[in-house]
Amino acid sequence: MKYIIILSLFFSTFCFSQQSNLKSLKVSFLVKGVCEMCKDRIEKGTIKLKGVKYANWDIISNNISLIYNSKKTTLDVIHKGISLLGHSTNKYTAPPEIYNSLPDCCLYETLEIH
Amino acid sequence: MLITLVLQCSIGFSQDYIEGVISYKNESGEIIPLPGVTIFWQNTSTGTISNIDGNYKLLKSNLSDRLVFKFLGYKEESIDVSNKRFYNITMLKDENILDEVVVNKKRKTIQKSYFKTQNITNVSSDELLKAACCNISESFETNPSIDVSYSNAVTGVKQVKMLGLESPYLLITEENIPMIRGASQVYGLSFIPGTWVESMQITKGTGSVVNGFESISGQINVELKKPYSDSPFFVNMYTNDMGRNEINLHSNKIINDKLSTGVYLHANKNDHINDNNYDGFLDHPLSNAVNFFNRWQYINPSKGTVAFFGYRFMSDKKELGEIIENKVFIRYPWRGEIRTNRFDSNFKFGYVNPSIPYQSLGFQMAFSRHDQDSFFGKRNYDINQNSFYSSLIYNSIIGSTLNKIKLGLNFSYDDFDEIVDQTINSYNRIDNSIGGFFEYNYDSLDAVSLVAGIRYDIHNNLGSFFTPRFHLRYQPFEKSVLRFSAGTGRKSSNIFSENQNIFTSGRQIKISKKLGKFYGLDPEKAFNYGLSFRQGFFINNREGDITFDYYVTDFENQVIVDWETQGEVSFYNLDGKSFAKSLQIDLEYQLSNNVLIKSTFKNFDVKKQYKSGLKINPLTPKNRFFTNLEVSTNEKKNGSKWKFDLTYNWIGKQRLPSHTELIDFEGYSPNYSLFNSQITRVFSNKFEMYIGGENIGGYTQSNPILGGYPFGTDFDTSIVYAPIHSALFYIGLRFNN
């Protein structure tokens, strides 16, 4: 009996999490940034947005791949959320005051050379 | 009218920008776009960088008409901008600049992470090279977290300790499959050739619930070389002045883009009779061994699958004891022999859903058969263990990747057959268990992360029980990290295989029989908790760090191995207190580009309640000091360089079990120092040679063999506090293709 409890616990949790995949959507879009520091900022900021399950930003292509729960958020809200981090997406431009507060190396519009 | 207005507007707009494509010519003359080029107006601070397609676009400047293009390793270009809007540039390689680029930061061979929740030290294969010989039990000699000492005066076997506790309290896994346990407890580490190892992960304190309930003081995981990533061909040869010869051959082949295989062969032989301390006994056994391993690796990135299959044979023979050559005996000489044959095979499979990268499934199973036949004088010890282990693990997230979970099942089966001192007893036992675990991992991605795990096991001899474990990491500043861990662990004590020193003594075995399931004894249970603080710093622009570790292991139940009475060894369950407290302070500093210094101080307080009272654990130094100096010259273009390594160990006094021949010591061994050194000449990326010395100062224990008549009960080779050999020198080579 004890054995059955362990086994059923394992498989029920397994199935439960497979179920939750059904509500998940995977998307990829442009988020402007420059360097490793931007990658860190973009990924940390995005994963903390409500409903976002997974975020990975690619330095070279400037594309973010993400998986989100379509019941908890919409793509538009995510775009807006990312732009509020200071990084413009192909839908929303980052507000200038936030953009200007980015670390120097992340100023993708006018990278300054010292 | 309207049309001209629009045209004018667009012209006016476009005139504000300069744009173009930056490229370079590759070796075959093709024009390739060059991303990441810095473009700026001369004498100003405005500019941009080229994107992935080599495109750039920037506003015209009022301050300058000259545009500069810069990229590391390429010649700087500049153009005078006139009325044109598009300027395409081809950058030229600058051979001179490339030579001057020097990467200063070297990868350290022992790495401690600021980000991992658990206190894990990663040991790379480069660190293993520092102890050129021969297997992983010896490789820990340059590692400050683990103590290595001889276990007795005749078998040449070294034992490892962590946090002041012997290796049975460590969980030793090979690629996360529990490996060195039961029958292989004493000799197991010496059966893994050092060159087969890709890296090792040493966890201090309680481990993860994923690998079972057995780890008490910590965990050592050994990652072996993988056919896909290891070099196609490798040879290592080693010889020393004590007559030990070793050879390692690796050959790897990538069969197609998915399948690769590797064959790893190790052999060693020693037929020199050495008796440098003139006690009539061999200082090290005469030995020969072969070890063969074949593994297959399958990777399919588009489907997200990876699989390994491997099998291995090992045969090892050691002859030890009194030297009979050129001697007349009026009694039988005391001789011994240990023959071990082992077979291992394992299969692993992993799946990561390529479209849902945070979900993965892993399955592994392993079978091993370990067969040891040995005799020592009139005593004998034979053990045969068949083991099967299997685990299934599922990784996923709750909500987002900030909250990760691991969920899984383990099954293990062990069948032991032992014959002890022929006339006394034979033991056989079957252990089997099934367990389920759940581990939750939270990572705030900045200051805080934690791992909380729990497992439930149903074991035929240990009963059914929970094992909770908890790890917390707090990183208030970039270079400061505080870690806390706590958890329980249990194990069945295989009293004979874990304490094979008994058989190289004349001591009589006494087991106080209760109704326990393990030789009449109850299993061991302990609680381990600890705190670690690490602070990184920069002095003179050089990196360094200091780490404080304090760990406590409290035994609720333990099998006490009592060597306190001369002529006997007794086993009984703990009745009272038993604890191991360990303090370790590590200091590491990069003195210059080429010099790294590491120092460690350790203090152990390990005591247990014997029938004769609460006593310090014997043969455990109270204090230890360790320093390692690593020097290397700058690497030339072809990879050639020199590497120098010097290790100093100071071992404080140790309590000795009482023996009439040790009466002068007044219960404690003297403290002593050891030096090891190695010089490696790297001729190129493919070939290197090394020479080195162990115990260069030559400190040895004067009387490792006690008791005179070797068939009497006072005979003892197990009270060993210092090396048996004096200085040992070796030479070897490595070829890598």
Interface residues (C-beta under 8 A of the other chain):
Chain A: K2 Y3 I6 L7 L9 F10 T13 F14 S17 N21 S24 K26 V34 K44 I47 K48 V52 K53 Y54 A55 N56 I60 S61 N62 I67 T110 L111 E112 I113 H114
Chain B: P35 T38 F40 S45 T46 G47 T48 I49 N51 I52 L58 L59 S355 I356 P357 Y358 Q359 L392 Y394 S396 I397 G399 S400 T401 L402 L407 G408 L409 I434 G435 G436 F438 L445 D446 Y456 I458 S464
